[in-house]
């Protein structure tokens, strides 16, 4: 039986479990590693007006783009400077690994506190509201698709 919150996608549950086992420095290294896994923004999004895709609650400029597939799944992309904001890029990469190419219901099932669970013991509490706002934005997009 998993000690992850109910409804957590399996990949996210595994990642949270791994993070719980790490000390602070190892968690920071894991976040840095994840930040490098964020998929680059496809060229087709580069010319779009970013206004409706920007997450204003985040201290870092981040734009999140949803793409709905014909099979009913959704794929998210983000534009963020991973070198300047590796934590933001890492949280997005971790989240996208769990919800991309899944039905909107997978994104909607993300627990409200999963960012806190991921970031606990790291000492980046000031970033938590912006990171949670990114997840809220994903859920709004998923709700629109559902």
N, C-alpha and C positions, 0 to 999 in steps of 0.2 A: 504494500500500500504506500502510495506516495504521500509525502508530507507537503506537497505543493498545493496551493489553493485549488479548489474545484474549478473545472473548466479551463485550466491552463493547458495550452497546446503542449504536447509531449516534448517537443524540442526546447521550449521555453522552460518547462519543468526541469529538464536535465541541466540546462544552463544555470538555473537558480540553485539547484542542488550542488553543482560544481562550485559556484561562487560562495555558497555557505561554508564550504570546506577550506577555503583559501583565507590566508591572512591578508591584511590590508595591502601590503606591497605586491603580493601575488595577484590580488584583485586588480590593482592598478595596471599591472603588466597584462593581465587577461583583457582588460578594457582596451588597452592600446592595441593588442592583437586583433580584437574584434573590430576596432575602428578601421583597420586596413581592409576589412572584408565588405565594407559598404559598397554596393554596386554603383558604378558611375552613372551619372544622369545621362540618359540617352539624348542624342542631339535634337530629337523631335520636340523636346521640352524646353530647349535653350531659348527659343524666341517667344515663348508665352509670356503674357503679363503675369508677373509673380504675385501680384497683390492678393489674390484669393488663396494662394498656396503658402504664404508666409505664416509662420507661427509666431505671433507678436509677443506672446508670454515668455518666449525663450530669450535669454540674454544674448545668445549667438544667433546670427542670421541663419535660419533654416527654412527651406521651402520643401513641402511634401506634396508629391504628385500621385494621385491614384490613377490606375488604368484598369478598367473593367474588361474582362475577357468574355468572349462569347459563351464559354462553358459555365458562366456564373461565378467565376473566381475573380479575385482582385489582386493586383500586383502594385506595390508601392515603390516609389523612387524618392530619393531625397537629394537636395543640393545643399551641402554644408561643407565648410572647409575643415576636413578631418585633421589636418595638421594643427590648426589653431584650436579646434574643439574636438579632441579625440573622444571625450566622454559622450558628447552628443552623437557623434558618428557611431560609437560603439553601441549605445542604447538602440539607435535606429537599426543597426545591422543585426543585433540580437532579436529585436522585435520583428523585423522583416523576415528573418530566417524562420520564424514561427508562423507568420500569417500570410506571406506572399504565396500566390497561386493556390490559395485556400478560399472556401466560401466566405462571404462577408461575416457569417455567424462566428467564424473563428476569431476574427478581430473583435467583434462585439463581446465575445466571451472573456476577453482579457480582464483580469481583475484590476480594480481601481488602484490597488496598492502594489502592483507588481514592480513599478519603478523603485518604490521604497525598499521592497524585498531585495532587489538587485543591488541597490546602492548602499544598503545598511553597512555600517562599520567602515565606510570609506571616508567619511568626513566631507562629503560634497552636498550637504543638505541645502545649501543655497541654490544649487542647480535643480533640485528635485521638482519644484513647481513648474519650471520650464520643460523639463523632461516629461512630466505628467501631462502637460498641455499638448505635447507632441502625440502622446498616446490618445488623448481625448480627440485630437484632430483626426487621427486614424479611425477612431470609432465613429465620428461624424460622417466621414466618407463612407464607411462600411454601412452605416444606417441608411444613408441615401441610396446605396446599391441594393439593400435588402428588400 
